[in-house]
Amino acid sequence: MSGAVIAAKLWAYLPQIILVLSTVAFLMAYRHWRAIHEPDEPIRDADLLADLEQGDAASKMTEAEFRRVRERLLGTEAGRNAPEKTKRSERRENVQGSQTGMKNE
């Protein structure tokens, strides 16, 4: 069989081949789109607490840090009302305090 004979026989199946390939491409594109637009599952407090306990077991945090974060996760009054000061906010307060002190002098 020559190439022309094979091409002539396959030419009759071209619409079906295009339909199948288009359907497969559409399904793959839809699955990809759905995976991208799928809402993320919220992280539960139990998951966070488990990660916290693993970090504590690996000695990656001090006892005070562990207690403070654990109280916040469990929702105790002390944990909810505890002010969260970061090094950056403390530095900002120090800079503002030194600037106001310089203006008053």
Rosetta blueprint (number, residue, H / E / L):
1 M L
2 S L
3 G H
4 A H
5 V H
6 I H
7 A H
8 A H
9 K H
10 L H
11 W H
12 A L
13 Y L
14 L H
15 P H
16 Q H
17 I H
18 I H
19 L H
20 V H
21 L H
22 S H
23 T H
24 V H
25 A H
26 F H
27 L H
28 M H
29 A H
30 Y H
31 R H
32 H H
33 W H
34 R H
35 A H
36 I H
37 H L
38 E L
39 P L
40 D L
41 E L
42 P L
43 I L
44 R L
45 D H
46 A H
47 D H
48 L H
49 L H
50 A H
51 D H
52 L H
53 E H
54 Q H
55 G H
56 D H
57 A H
58 A L
59 S L
60 K L
61 M L
62 T L
63 E H
64 A H
65 E H
66 F H
67 R H
68 R H
69 V H
70 R H
71 E H
72 R H
73 L H
74 L H
75 G L
76 T L
77 E H
78 A H
79 G H
80 R H
81 N H
82 A L
83 P L
84 E L
85 K L
86 T L
87 K H
88 R H
89 S H
90 E H
91 R H
92 R H
93 E H
94 N H
95 V H
96 Q H
97 G H
98 S H
99 Q H
100 T H
101 G H
102 M H
103 K H
104 N H
105 E L
